[in-house]
Amino acid sequence: MIATDLKCAAPGLTGAWAIGIRQVAAAMLLLVAMAAAATVRAEPVVSVDGARTTVPLLPRAELVDPDGSLTPAEAAQRLRAPDAEIRTRNISRDFTKDVLWARVTLDVAPAAAGRWYFSLELPNFDRLQVFALPAGGGPPVPLFDLGDMVPRVTEIRSRFHLAPLALPVGTTALLLRGETTSTMTLDVNLRKLGPLQEEEKDFYALQLFYLGIATVLGLGALGLFAHTRQWIYLIYVVNLVAHCMVWLLINGTGPGYLWPDLAQTLHLTPQVFVAVTIFGTSAIAYHFLASARLPEIARQVLYAFTVFNLALSAIGVVLPASGTIWYALLVSNLVLPAGAILLTVTAIALIRGDRTALALMLTWVALIAAVGLSFLRNIGLVPNNTLTLTGPQLGSVVEMIVFAYMLVRRFGRLQAEKEQVQREALEAARLHRAELEQRVADRTAELDEAIRRERDARRLQQQFVAMVSHDFRTPLAIVDATAQNFATRAPEDLERLEKIRTATGRLRRMVDACLVDERVADGQIQLQPRDVDLSGLVDSLVELMRPAADGRRVVVTVPDDPVMASVDPGLLEMAVSNILENAFKYAPKGSTVEVAVAATPEGAEIAIADEGPGVPEQEREEIFARHYRSTNAAGIGGLGIGLHLVRTIVEAHSGSVACSSTPAGGSRFTIRLPAA
């Protein structure tokens, strides 16, 4: 009975145990699945279908490698770990030396299989390495490198870094390794070449439009500089060029289209040009705002900020590549303070009633909007398209146009002020000219009156000289004749009578000199030349004047042969006698006066040397001027016309006369005459 019961109960007990075992097994399988899910996460997949021509490589797994020590295999493994970051939109990691790894899994539909172009759409990126991850495992396979620091993969000109990529149907996994000294952003897409090139044409045309505007503004500023020579116009041109370089580098038009070959050897970073734009902008702001309405402290702050940016720009030019990240961080962090300083100073000027500040304020608003748009694009809040790429550039164009407008207005104001000054100067010149004309007329009348009085005085002087000459000559002739008669009758008084005759002759020569001087002054001197033996003329003249030597020894040296010259004997005697009289007058008693006549290849020469005080070197030309007396002639009588007559007479004979020093310190006068 019990056994039967037991047998009957066994089948029921066995079924309950089976159900329990199955439930336990299911729970264990669930735990195993959960554990597997915890260690291996489902990969993010990018769907590539035939409906799109641009495929952003998002979502993707990203991993930061601070020291760049990971191998591709290690990075690929860690990117599949649970702690790997999944990126669903592009975001900038700012300037960093870290290496960024990314894993992208593509699910390629049959309609999308074939040739695509892998596009790195951040032009300023040093190097992006792309690897293929084999489906069955194994080490990553290098495909290509893209960036500024590596050779171009394709000859297709583009603002982006392109590489062809053949995609089969199904799953393809890519491993990316990026490192750069610019902002770390993996903006990567798959592109179809045809639509990309059409987009590039539109973008390039827009860039040419911007460059055309910049060229017109730059040439205009250079023209204004050439006209005004003011440094502010050159700073505007520098600022304009820097703005253009910033955007050509940021959007890739420069290295992609304008200088693709140079981009491989010369790595230009936009941060240097950003520093130059900050300098140019602050310098132009200082130029327009540094007025009396701006407080001194604000003016000094703006000036110091401008000088700082100039120094920062110079540092960027000479900075080695190792300092690029440091410099980029400094410049990037300077943008906001620069905007704050310019906004504050402009606001102060605007509050104080400076109308120029209003245009500057509008410019700063446009630039802030441009920088804000760039920031939103970098962090992925706005899409990366033509509008968001060229919008900030449009802000720069607005700034340049506003600055150009302000500079042209300033030039117009300067021109108006210049024209006003010119009108005032012309009016003043007209009044001054009228005053000068009146003064000239008055002065001319005075001169005419003075000339008339001079002519009257000259005429009276000529009459007086003629009268004196007539009245003196007759008594002198009588005295000379009487002395000559007495000499024949009273030989014992011969010496005293000779002195009388000498004095009479000296007076007669003085009268003749006055007459000749008057004729010279009136331009009436006329030569009556004839061939004369200069030796005889000088010898006779010396003998005639020897009594006037008054204790001075006169030595005459003449050649044996006659020295002939075509001269007016009377005038030449007067010239030689004037020099002899000066020698007798200035040489001390007991000294020697030497007179020499010599023939020269050019003609003849008469030299008279004394042992007197001599003539200072600086006066050896002036002593031949009319009425000029040497400084060493003080206390010695004279009219200052003797040597003037000497030069006039000698030059009338086409000769010359010169004064020099003798070895004894006296004077030597040399008369040179042409040959007969």
C-alpha positions as CSV (number, residue, x, y, z in Angstrom):
1,M,0.0,0.0,0.0
2,I,2.8,2.4,0.9
3,A,4.9,1.3,-2.0
4,T,2.1,1.9,-4.3
5,D,1.6,5.3,-2.8
6,L,5.3,6.0,-3.2
7,K,5.3,5.0,-6.8
8,C,2.2,7.0,-7.4
9,A,3.8,10.1,-5.8
10,A,7.2,9.9,-7.6
11,P,6.0,11.1,-11.0
12,G,4.6,14.3,-9.4
13,L,7.8,15.0,-7.4
14,T,10.0,14.5,-10.5
15,G,8.0,17.1,-12.5
16,A,8.4,19.8,-9.8
17,W,12.1,19.3,-9.6
18,A,12.4,19.7,-13.4
19,I,10.6,23.0,-13.4
20,G,12.9,24.4,-10.7
21,I,16.0,23.3,-12.5
22,R,14.9,25.0,-15.7
23,Q,14.2,28.2,-13.8
24,V,17.6,28.2,-12.2
25,A,19.3,27.5,-15.5
26,A,17.4,30.5,-17.1
27,A,18.5,32.8,-14.3
28,M,22.1,31.7,-14.6
29,L,22.0,32.3,-18.4
30,L,20.6,35.8,-17.7
31,L,23.4,36.5,-15.3
32,V,26.0,35.3,-17.8
33,A,24.4,37.6,-20.5
34,M,24.4,40.5,-18.1
35,A,28.0,39.9,-17.2
36,A,28.9,39.7,-20.9
37,A,27.1,43.0,-21.5
38,A,29.0,44.6,-18.7
39,T,32.4,43.6,-20.2
40,V,31.6,44.1,-23.9
41,R,29.4,47.0,-24.9
42,A,27.5,47.1,-28.2
43,E,29.5,49.3,-30.6
44,P,28.0,52.6,-32.0
45,V,27.4,52.1,-35.7
46,V,27.4,54.7,-38.5
47,S,24.9,53.8,-41.2
48,V,26.1,54.5,-44.7
49,D,23.3,54.3,-47.3
50,G,22.9,55.4,-50.8
51,A,20.6,58.3,-50.0
52,R,23.3,60.6,-48.6
53,T,26.4,62.2,-50.2
54,T,27.8,63.4,-46.8
55,V,28.0,61.0,-43.9
56,P,29.3,62.4,-40.5
57,L,31.4,59.7,-38.8
58,L,29.2,60.0,-35.6
59,P,28.5,58.3,-33.3
60,R,32.0,57.0,-32.4
61,A,34.0,55.9,-29.4
62,E,36.8,58.3,-28.3
63,L,39.8,57.9,-26.0
64,V,42.3,60.5,-24.8
65,D,45.9,59.3,-24.7
66,P,47.8,62.0,-22.6
67,D,51.3,60.9,-23.3
68,G,50.7,59.2,-26.7
69,S,52.1,55.9,-25.6
70,L,49.3,53.6,-26.7
71,T,49.8,51.3,-29.7
72,P,47.0,51.1,-32.3
73,A,46.1,47.6,-30.9
74,E,46.0,48.8,-27.3
75,A,43.9,51.8,-28.3
76,A,41.5,49.6,-30.3
77,Q,41.0,47.3,-27.4
78,R,40.4,50.1,-24.9
79,L,37.9,51.8,-27.2
80,R,35.7,48.7,-26.9
81,A,35.9,48.9,-23.1
82,P,32.8,50.2,-21.1
83,D,34.6,53.3,-20.0
84,A,35.3,54.5,-23.6
85,E,33.5,57.8,-24.3
86,I,30.8,57.7,-27.0
87,R,30.8,60.9,-29.0
88,T,27.5,61.8,-30.8
89,R,28.5,65.3,-32.0
90,N,31.7,67.1,-32.8
91,I,33.2,69.1,-29.9
92,S,36.5,71.0,-29.5
93,R,38.9,69.8,-26.8
94,D,40.8,73.1,-27.1
95,F,44.6,73.3,-27.6
96,T,46.2,70.2,-26.1
97,K,49.2,68.0,-26.6
98,D,47.1,64.9,-25.9
99,V,46.6,62.2,-28.6
100,L,43.0,61.5,-29.4
101,W,41.9,58.0,-30.5
102,A,38.6,57.2,-32.1
103,R,36.8,54.0,-33.3
104,V,34.2,54.2,-36.0
105,T,32.1,51.3,-37.1
106,L,30.4,51.7,-40.5
107,D,27.4,49.7,-41.7
108,V,27.5,50.0,-45.5
109,A,24.3,49.3,-47.4
110,P,24.6,47.6,-50.8
111,A,23.5,50.9,-52.6
112,A,26.3,52.8,-50.8
113,A,29.2,50.4,-51.4
114,G,32.0,51.7,-53.6
115,R,34.4,54.7,-53.7
116,W,34.0,57.4,-51.0
117,Y,36.4,60.1,-49.8
118,F,37.4,60.3,-46.2
119,S,37.4,64.0,-45.3
120,L,39.2,65.6,-42.4
121,E,37.3,68.9,-42.3
122,L,39.5,70.8,-39.9
123,P,42.1,72.4,-42.2
124,N,44.5,73.3,-39.4
125,F,45.2,69.8,-38.2
126,D,48.7,68.4,-37.9
127,R,48.2,64.6,-38.4
128,L,45.4,62.1,-38.5
129,Q,46.3,58.5,-38.9
130,V,43.6,56.1,-40.2
131,F,43.7,52.3,-39.6
132,A,41.4,49.5,-40.7
133,L,40.4,47.0,-38.1
134,P,40.2,43.5,-39.5
135,A,36.8,41.8,-39.0
136,G,38.4,38.5,-37.7
137,G,40.7,40.3,-35.3
138,G,44.4,41.0,-35.7
139,P,46.5,44.2,-35.6
140,P,45.1,47.4,-37.1
141,V,46.2,48.0,-40.8
142,P,47.4,51.5,-41.7
143,L,45.4,53.1,-44.5
144,F,46.6,56.7,-44.9
145,D,47.7,59.8,-43.0
146,L,46.0,63.2,-43.4
147,G,46.9,66.7,-42.2
148,D,49.2,69.7,-42.5
149,M,52.4,67.8,-41.5
150,V,52.1,64.9,-44.0
151,P,52.1,64.8,-47.8
152,R,48.8,65.1,-49.6
153,V,47.1,61.8,-50.4
154,T,45.3,63.1,-53.5
155,E,45.9,65.9,-56.0
156,I,42.3,67.0,-55.7
157,R,42.3,70.7,-54.5
158,S,40.1,71.2,-51.5
159,R,39.9,73.2,-48.3
160,F,39.6,69.8,-46.5
161,H,42.1,66.9,-46.2
162,L,40.9,64.1,-48.5
163,A,41.7,60.5,-49.1
164,P,39.9,57.9,-51.2
165,L,38.3,55.0,-49.4
166,A,36.7,52.0,-50.9
167,L,33.8,50.6,-48.7
168,P,32.5,47.1,-49.2
169,V,29.0,46.0,-48.3
170,G,28.7,45.2,-44.6
171,T,30.6,46.3,-41.5
172,T,33.9,48.2,-41.7
173,A,35.7,49.4,-38.6
174,L,38.1,52.3,-38.7
175,L,40.6,53.4,-36.0
176,L,41.7,57.1,-36.0
177,R,44.7,58.6,-34.2
178,G,44.9,62.4,-34.1
179,E,47.5,64.9,-32.8
180,T,47.7,68.6,-33.5
181,T,49.0,71.9,-32.2
182,S,45.7,73.6,-33.1
183,T,42.3,72.9,-31.5
184,M,41.7,69.2,-31.1
185,T,38.5,68.5,-33.0
186,L,37.8,65.3,-35.0
187,D,35.5,66.8,-37.7
188,V,35.5,63.8,-40.1
189,N,33.0,62.8,-42.7
190,L,32.6,60.5,-45.7
191,R,32.0,62.5,-48.9
192,K,31.0,61.8,-52.4
193,L,33.4,63.7,-54.7
194,G,30.9,65.3,-57.1
195,P,28.7,67.0,-54.6
196,L,31.8,68.0,-52.6
197,Q,33.4,69.7,-55.5
198,E,30.1,71.6,-56.3
199,E,30.0,72.8,-52.7
200,E,33.7,73.8,-52.9
201,K,33.0,75.9,-56.0
202,D,30.4,77.9,-54.2
203,F,32.5,78.3,-51.1
204,Y,35.6,79.3,-53.2
205,A,33.6,81.9,-55.1
206,L,32.4,83.3,-51.8
207,Q,36.0,83.5,-50.6
208,L,37.1,85.3,-53.8
209,F,34.3,87.8,-53.2
210,Y,35.6,88.4,-49.7
211,L,39.1,88.7,-51.0
212,G,37.9,91.1,-53.7
213,I,36.4,93.4,-51.0
214,A,39.6,93.2,-49.0
215,T,41.7,94.0,-52.0
216,V,39.6,97.1,-52.8
217,L,39.8,98.3,-49.2
218,G,43.5,97.6,-49.0
219,L,44.4,99.4,-52.2
220,G,42.2,102.4,-51.1
221,A,44.1,102.5,-47.8
222,L,47.4,102.4,-49.5
223,G,46.3,105.2,-51.8
224,L,45.4,107.3,-48.7
225,F,48.7,106.5,-47.1
226,A,50.6,107.6,-50.2
227,H,48.6,110.8,-50.1
228,T,48.8,111.6,-46.4
229,R,51.9,109.6,-45.2
230,Q,50.0,108.7,-42.0
231,W,50.8,105.4,-40.3
232,I,47.2,104.6,-39.4
233,Y,46.5,103.7,-43.0
234,L,49.4,101.2,-43.1
235,I,48.1,99.7,-39.8
236,Y,44.7,99.3,-41.4
237,V,46.3,97.4,-44.4
238,V,48.3,95.2,-42.0
239,N,45.1,94.5,-40.0
240,L,43.2,93.7,-43.2
241,V,45.9,91.3,-44.4
242,A,45.9,89.6,-41.0
243,H,42.1,89.2,-41.0
244,C,42.3,87.6,-44.5
245,M,45.1,85.2,-43.4
246,V,43.1,84.2,-40.3
247,W,40.1,83.1,-42.3
248,L,42.0,81.7,-45.2
249,L,43.8,79.4,-42.8
250,I,40.8,78.6,-40.6
251,N,38.5,77.6,-43.5
252,G,41.3,76.0,-45.5
253,T,41.0,78.2,-48.7
254,G,44.7,79.3,-48.4
255,P,46.5,75.9,-48.0
256,G,43.8,74.1,-50.0
257,Y,43.6,76.4,-53.1
258,L,45.9,79.4,-53.0
259,W,49.2,77.9,-51.8
260,P,48.8,74.1,-51.7
261,D,52.5,73.4,-52.5
262,L,53.8,75.9,-50.0
263,A,51.6,74.5,-47.3
264,Q,53.6,71.3,-47.2
265,T,56.8,73.2,-46.3
266,L,55.6,76.3,-44.5
267,H,53.2,75.5,-41.6
268,L,51.3,78.7,-41.0
269,T,49.1,78.9,-37.8
270,P,46.3,81.4,-37.6
271,Q,47.1,82.4,-34.0
272,V,49.9,84.7,-35.1
273,F,47.6,86.5,-37.4
274,V,44.9,86.6,-34.7
275,A,47.4,88.4,-32.5
276,V,48.1,90.8,-35.4
277,T,44.4,91.5,-35.8
278,I,44.0,92.2,-32.1
279,F,46.9,94.7,-32.4
280,G,45.6,96.3,-35.5
281,T,42.1,96.6,-34.1
282,S,43.3,98.1,-30.8
283,A,45.7,100.5,-32.6
284,I,42.8,101.8,-34.8
285,A,40.6,102.0,-31.8
286,Y,43.3,104.0,-29.9
287,H,43.7,106.3,-32.9
288,F,40.0,107.2,-33.0
289,L,39.3,107.1,-29.3
290,A,42.4,108.8,-27.8
291,S,40.8,112.2,-27.7
292,A,40.2,114.7,-25.0
293,R,36.9,113.1,-24.1
294,L,38.5,109.9,-23.0
295,P,39.9,109.7,-19.5
296,E,43.6,109.6,-19.3
297,I,43.6,106.2,-17.5
298,A,41.4,104.7,-20.2
299,R,43.7,106.1,-22.9
300,Q,46.8,104.7,-21.1
301,V,45.2,101.3,-20.7
302,L,44.3,101.2,-24.4
303,Y,47.7,102.3,-25.4
304,A,49.4,99.7,-23.2
305,F,47.1,97.0,-24.5
306,T,48.0,98.0,-28.1
307,V,51.8,97.9,-27.4
308,F,51.4,94.5,-25.7
309,N,49.6,93.1,-28.7
310,L,52.3,94.4,-31.0
311,A,55.0,92.6,-28.9
312,L,52.8,89.5,-28.9
313,S,52.6,89.6,-32.7
314,A,56.4,89.9,-32.9
315,I,56.9,87.0,-30.6
316,G,54.6,84.9,-32.7
317,V,56.7,85.5,-35.8
318,V,59.9,84.3,-34.2
319,L,58.5,81.6,-31.9
320,P,59.8,78.1,-32.5
321,A,57.4,75.2,-33.2
322,S,57.8,73.9,-29.7
323,G,56.0,76.9,-28.3
324,T,53.0,76.8,-30.7
325,I,50.5,75.3,-28.3
326,W,51.5,77.7,-25.5
327,Y,51.2,80.7,-27.9
328,A,47.9,79.5,-29.2
329,L,46.5,79.1,-25.7
330,L,47.7,82.6,-24.8
331,V,46.2,84.2,-27.9
332,S,42.9,82.3,-27.6
333,N,42.6,83.4,-23.9
334,L,43.4,87.0,-24.9
335,V,40.4,87.3,-27.2
336,L,37.8,87.8,-24.5
337,P,39.9,90.3,-22.4
338,A,40.6,92.2,-25.7
339,G,36.9,92.4,-26.4
340,A,36.1,93.5,-22.8
341,I,38.8,96.2,-22.9
342,L,37.6,97.5,-26.3
343,L,34.0,97.4,-25.3
344,T,34.7,99.2,-22.0
345,V,36.8,102.0,-23.5
346,T,34.3,102.4,-26.4
347,A,31.4,102.6,-24.0
348,I,33.2,105.3,-21.9
349,A,33.9,107.3,-25.0
350,L,30.2,106.8,-26.2
351,I,28.9,108.0,-22.8
352,R,31.1,111.1,-23.0
353,G,29.6,112.0,-26.3
354,D,32.2,110.8,-28.8
355,R,30.3,110.1,-32.0
356,T,33.1,108.0,-33.4
357,A,32.5,105.5,-30.6
358,L,29.1,104.5,-32.0
359,A,30.6,103.1,-35.2
360,L,33.2,101.3,-33.2
361,M,30.6,99.8,-30.8
362,L,28.7,98.4,-33.8
363,T,31.9,96.9,-35.0
364,W,32.6,95.2,-31.7
365,V,29.1,93.8,-31.6
366,A,29.6,92.3,-35.1
367,L,32.9,90.8,-34.0
368,I,31.5,89.4,-30.8
369,A,28.7,87.8,-32.8
370,A,31.3,86.3,-35.2
371,V,33.4,84.9,-32.3
372,G,30.3,83.6,-30.6
373,L,29.3,81.8,-33.8
374,S,32.8,80.2,-34.1
375,F,32.6,79.1,-30.4
376,L,29.2,77.5,-30.9
377,R,30.4,75.7,-34.0
378,N,33.5,74.5,-32.2
379,I,31.5,72.9,-29.3
380,G,29.0,71.4,-31.8
381,L,25.9,73.4,-30.8
382,V,25.6,74.7,-34.4
383,P,26.3,72.6,-37.5
384,N,29.5,73.0,-39.5
385,N,28.3,74.4,-42.8
386,T,29.0,77.2,-45.2
387,L,27.0,79.7,-43.1
388,T,28.7,78.9,-39.8
389,L,32.1,78.9,-41.5
390,T,31.7,82.2,-43.3
391,G,29.6,84.0,-40.7
392,P,32.6,84.9,-38.5
393,Q,34.4,85.9,-41.7
394,L,31.6,88.2,-42.5
395,G,32.0,89.8,-39.1
396,S,35.6,90.6,-40.0
397,V,34.5,92.1,-43.3
398,V,32.0,94.3,-41.5
399,E,34.8,95.5,-39.2
400,M,37.1,96.3,-42.1
401,I,34.3,98.1,-43.9
402,V,33.4,100.2,-40.8
403,F,37.1,101.0,-40.3
404,A,37.5,102.0,-43.9
405,Y,34.4,104.2,-43.6
406,M,35.9,105.8,-40.5
407,L,39.3,106.3,-42.2
408,V,37.7,107.8,-45.3
409,R,35.6,110.1,-43.2
410,R,38.7,111.1,-41.3
411,F,40.5,111.7,-44.6
412,G,37.6,113.8,-45.8
413,R,37.6,115.8,-42.6
414,L,41.4,116.3,-42.9
415,Q,40.9,117.4,-46.5
416,A,38.2,119.9,-45.5
417,E,40.4,121.2,-42.7
418,K,43.3,121.4,-45.2
419,E,41.2,123.3,-47.7
420,Q,40.1,125.7,-45.0
421,V,43.6,126.3,-44.0
422,Q,44.6,126.8,-47.6
423,R,41.8,129.3,-48.1
424,E,42.9,131.1,-45.0
425,A,46.5,131.0,-46.1
426,L,45.5,132.3,-49.6
427,E,43.5,135.1,-48.0
428,A,46.4,135.9,-45.7
429,A,48.8,135.7,-48.7
430,R,46.6,138.1,-50.7
431,L,46.5,140.6,-47.9
432,H,50.2,140.2,-47.3
433,R,50.9,140.6,-51.0
434,A,48.9,143.8,-51.0
435,E,50.8,145.0,-48.0
436,L,54.1,144.0,-49.7
437,E,53.1,145.7,-52.9
438,Q,52.4,148.9,-50.9
439,R,55.6,148.5,-49.0
440,V,57.5,147.9,-52.3
441,A,55.9,150.9,-53.9
442,D,56.9,153.1,-50.9
443,R,60.4,151.6,-50.8
444,T,60.7,152.1,-54.6
445,A,59.8,155.7,-54.2
446,E,62.3,156.1,-51.4
447,L,65.0,154.4,-53.6
448,D,64.1,156.6,-56.5
449,E,64.5,159.6,-54.3
450,A,67.8,158.2,-52.9
451,I,69.1,157.6,-56.4
452,R,68.1,161.1,-57.5
453,R,70.0,162.5,-54.5
454,E,72.9,160.1,-55.3
455,R,73.0,161.4,-58.8
456,D,72.9,165.0,-57.7
457,A,75.7,164.3,-55.1
458,R,77.7,162.5,-57.8
459,R,77.4,165.3,-60.2
460,L,78.5,167.8,-57.5
461,Q,81.4,165.5,-56.6
462,Q,82.4,165.3,-60.2
463,Q,82.2,169.1,-60.5
464,F,84.2,169.4,-57.3
465,V,86.9,167.0,-58.5
466,A,87.1,168.7,-61.8
467,M,87.5,172.0,-60.1
468,V,90.0,170.7,-57.6
469,S,91.9,169.1,-60.4
470,H,92.0,172.3,-62.5
471,D,92.7,174.5,-59.5
472,F,95.4,172.1,-58.1
473,R,97.2,171.3,-61.3
474,T,98.1,174.9,-62.2
475,P,99.6,175.8,-58.7
476,L,101.4,172.5,-58.5
477,A,102.9,173.0,-62.0
478,I,104.0,176.5,-61.0
479,V,105.5,175.2,-57.8
480,D,107.3,172.4,-59.6
481,A,108.6,174.8,-62.3
482,T,109.8,177.3,-59.7
483,A,111.6,174.6,-57.8
484,Q,113.2,173.4,-61.0
485,N,114.4,177.0,-61.8
486,F,115.7,177.5,-58.3
487,A,117.7,174.3,-58.6
488,T,119.6,175.7,-61.5
489,R,120.3,178.9,-59.8
490,A,121.1,177.7,-56.3
491,P,122.7,174.3,-56.4
492,E,123.4,174.4,-52.7
493,D,119.7,174.1,-52.0
494,L,119.3,171.2,-54.4
495,E,118.3,168.6,-51.8
496,R,115.5,170.8,-50.3
497,L,114.3,171.7,-53.8
498,E,114.1,168.0,-54.7
499,K,111.9,167.3,-51.7
500,I,109.6,170.1,-52.8
501,R,109.4,168.6,-56.3
502,T,108.8,165.1,-54.8
503,A,106.0,166.4,-52.6
504,T,104.6,168.3,-55.6
505,G,104.7,165.1,-57.7
506,R,103.0,163.1,-55.0
507,L,100.2,165.7,-54.8
508,R,99.8,165.6,-58.6
509,R,99.6,161.8,-58.6
510,M,97.0,161.9,-55.8
511,V,94.9,164.4,-58.0
512,D,95.4,162.1,-61.0
513,A,94.3,159.1,-58.9
514,C,91.1,160.9,-57.9
515,L,90.4,161.7,-61.5
516,V,91.0,158.2,-62.6
517,D,88.9,156.8,-59.8
518,E,86.0,159.0,-60.8
519,R,86.3,157.8,-64.4
520,V,86.5,154.2,-63.3
521,A,83.3,154.6,-61.2
522,D,81.5,156.1,-64.1
523,G,82.8,153.4,-66.5
524,Q,84.6,156.0,-68.6
525,I,88.2,154.7,-68.3
526,Q,89.7,154.3,-71.8
527,L,93.1,152.9,-72.5
528,Q,95.6,154.4,-74.9
529,P,98.0,151.4,-75.3
530,R,101.3,151.3,-77.0
531,D,104.3,149.0,-76.9
532,V,106.4,149.9,-73.9
533,D,109.6,148.5,-72.4
534,L,108.5,147.8,-68.9
535,S,112.1,147.7,-67.6
536,G,112.6,151.3,-68.6
537,L,109.2,152.4,-67.4
538,V,109.7,150.9,-64.0
539,D,113.3,152.1,-63.7
540,S,112.4,155.7,-64.5
541,L,109.4,155.6,-62.2
542,V,111.5,154.3,-59.3
543,E,114.1,157.0,-59.9
544,L,111.5,159.6,-59.9
545,M,110.0,158.4,-56.7
546,R,113.2,157.5,-54.9
547,P,113.3,160.8,-52.9
548,A,109.9,159.7,-51.4
549,A,111.6,156.5,-50.0
550,D,112.6,158.6,-47.0
551,G,115.5,156.3,-45.7
552,R,114.3,153.1,-47.3
553,R,116.6,151.3,-49.7
554,V,115.0,150.6,-53.1
555,V,116.5,147.8,-55.1
556,V,115.5,147.5,-58.8
557,T,116.1,144.3,-60.7
558,V,115.5,144.4,-64.5
559,P,116.7,142.0,-67.2
560,D,119.2,143.1,-69.9
561,D,116.8,142.6,-72.7
562,P,113.7,144.8,-73.0
563,V,110.5,143.4,-71.6
564,M,107.8,144.6,-74.0
565,A,104.1,144.9,-73.3
566,S,101.2,146.8,-74.9
567,V,100.1,149.2,-72.1
568,D,98.9,152.6,-71.4
569,P,102.1,154.1,-69.9
570,G,100.4,156.7,-67.7
571,L,97.8,154.4,-66.2
572,L,100.4,151.6,-65.6
573,E,102.8,154.2,-64.0
574,M,99.9,155.1,-61.7
575,A,99.3,151.5,-60.8
576,V,103.0,150.8,-60.0
577,S,103.4,154.1,-58.2
578,N,100.4,153.3,-55.9
579,I,102.0,150.1,-54.9
580,L,105.4,151.8,-54.3
581,E,103.8,154.5,-52.2
582,N,102.2,151.9,-50.0
583,A,105.5,150.1,-49.6
584,F,107.2,153.4,-48.6
585,K,104.3,154.1,-46.3
586,Y,104.1,150.8,-44.4
587,A,107.7,149.5,-44.5
588,P,109.9,150.7,-41.7
589,K,112.8,153.1,-42.4
590,G,116.0,151.3,-43.1
591,S,114.3,148.4,-44.7
592,T,114.5,147.3,-48.3
593,V,111.9,147.6,-51.0
594,E,112.5,145.3,-53.9
595,V,111.2,146.0,-57.4
596,A,111.7,143.4,-60.1
597,V,110.6,143.2,-63.8
598,A,110.8,139.8,-65.6
599,A,109.6,138.3,-68.8
600,T,107.4,135.2,-68.4
601,P,106.0,132.6,-70.9
602,E,102.6,134.3,-70.7
603,G,104.0,137.9,-70.9
604,A,105.6,140.1,-68.3
605,E,105.6,140.4,-64.5
606,I,106.3,143.3,-62.2
607,A,106.8,142.4,-58.5
608,I,107.2,144.9,-55.6
609,A,108.1,143.5,-52.1
610,D,108.5,145.2,-48.8
611,E,109.4,144.4,-45.3
612,G,106.4,145.9,-43.7
613,P,103.7,144.3,-41.4
614,G,102.2,142.4,-44.3
615,V,98.5,141.8,-45.1
616,P,96.4,139.2,-43.1
617,E,95.6,136.2,-45.3
618,Q,91.9,136.6,-45.0
619,E,92.1,140.3,-46.3
620,R,94.3,139.7,-49.3
621,E,91.3,139.9,-51.6
622,E,89.3,142.5,-49.7
623,I,92.1,145.1,-49.9
624,F,91.4,145.5,-53.6
625,A,87.9,146.7,-52.9
626,R,87.1,150.4,-53.2
627,H,87.6,152.3,-49.9
628,Y,88.6,149.2,-48.0
629,R,91.5,149.6,-45.6
630,S,93.4,146.7,-44.0
631,T,93.2,146.2,-40.2
632,N,96.9,146.9,-39.8
633,A,96.6,150.3,-41.5
634,A,95.2,152.1,-38.4
635,G,96.9,155.4,-37.8
636,I,98.3,155.6,-41.3
637,G,96.6,158.0,-43.7
638,G,95.0,156.9,-46.9
639,L,91.7,156.9,-48.9
640,G,91.4,153.2,-49.6
641,I,91.3,153.8,-53.4
642,G,94.9,153.1,-54.4
643,L,94.8,149.3,-54.6
644,H,91.3,149.4,-56.1
645,L,92.8,151.5,-58.9
646,V,95.7,149.1,-59.3
647,R,93.4,146.1,-59.9
648,T,91.1,148.2,-62.2
649,I,93.9,149.4,-64.3
650,V,95.7,146.0,-64.5
651,E,92.4,144.1,-65.3
652,A,91.7,146.7,-68.0
653,H,95.0,145.6,-69.6
654,S,93.7,141.9,-69.4
655,G,96.2,141.3,-66.6
656,S,96.0,140.4,-62.9
657,V,97.4,141.5,-59.6
658,A,97.8,139.4,-56.4
659,C,99.1,139.9,-52.9
660,S,101.2,137.4,-51.0
661,S,103.6,137.2,-48.1
662,T,107.4,137.5,-48.3
663,P,109.7,135.3,-46.2
664,A,110.5,138.3,-44.1
665,G,106.8,138.8,-43.3
666,G,106.1,141.7,-45.5
667,S,103.9,142.0,-48.6
668,R,104.6,141.1,-52.2
669,F,102.4,142.5,-55.0
670,T,102.7,140.9,-58.4
671,I,101.3,142.5,-61.6
672,R,101.1,140.1,-64.5
673,L,100.5,141.4,-68.0
674,P,100.0,139.7,-71.3
675,A,102.7,139.7,-74.0
676,A,102.7,142.6,-76.5
